[in-house]
Amino acid sequence: TCDQFGNVRFWRTGRNFNPVMATAAKTTIVETDALVANGAIDPDDVHLPGIYVHRIVEVREHENAFEYRTVRKRS
C-alpha cells in the first residue's frame, strides 16, 4: 500500500529487504497494489518514507508468480 506522498507499507516479508534497498538506491520506483489518499496510512505503519520514493506505479490486478506454492509432481 502506498499513499500519494510515496509513504509505503509493505506486506509480510517485503518489510525485510525492500526498505533497506530503497534507501540505498539512486532511483526508487514503487509498484503498489493500492494507491490510497494521503494520511490513510498510519504513521506507525509506514515502512518506507516517501522521501526515498521517486516514482509510483499503481497495478491493481497482476499475477504474482512467487506467491504460489509449488510442489513436486508425482511421476
N, C-alpha and C positions, 0 to 999 in steps of 0.2 A: 504494500500500500504506500502511496506517495501523495503528498499534497502539492499544490501549485507552487509553493516556495522551494520544493525539492527535498523536504524532510521525508525520510524513508523509514518505514517499519518493515523489517524483514520477517520472513516466515520460517520457522523451525531452524534447520541447520544453516540457512542463509546468513544467520547472525554470526556464525563462526569466522568466516573469511571475508565476506563481502565488505564490511565497513573498513577493515584494515587495507584492503586492496584499493578501495575507492579513495581513501585519504592519501594513498601513496601515488595515485595515478595523475598524469597531467590533464587528462580529459576523462570525465566520468559520465557515462550515458546510462540512465536508469530505465529499464524495461519494467513497467508496472502493470499489474492486472487491474488495479483500481486507482484512478486518479480522483482524489477527494478534495473537498473545499479546504481552504486554509483554516487552520485551527481545529480540524476534525480529528487529527491525531494528537493524543495527549502528550504533552512534553516529556513525560517519563517514559513513553513508549517509542520515542524517536531513537532509532539505532544509528542513523547516519544523518547529520545535519545538512541542510540544504546548501550551505556554503561550499561543500565539496561536489555538488552536482552541477554539471554544465548543460546537460540535455535530458529531457524526459520524453519517453515514448510510451504511450498507453496502448497495450494489446490486450483487449478484453478476453477474447477466445483464442486459445492456442493449445497445441499439444505438447506437453512436457514429457519428452521421451524418457527421462531418468526418474520419473515419479511412478513408474510401473514396476511391479515385482516380476522379476524374470526367474523362471525355474527351468531346470533341465528337462527336455522332452524324453519320454520313455521310448526305448527302441523296440 
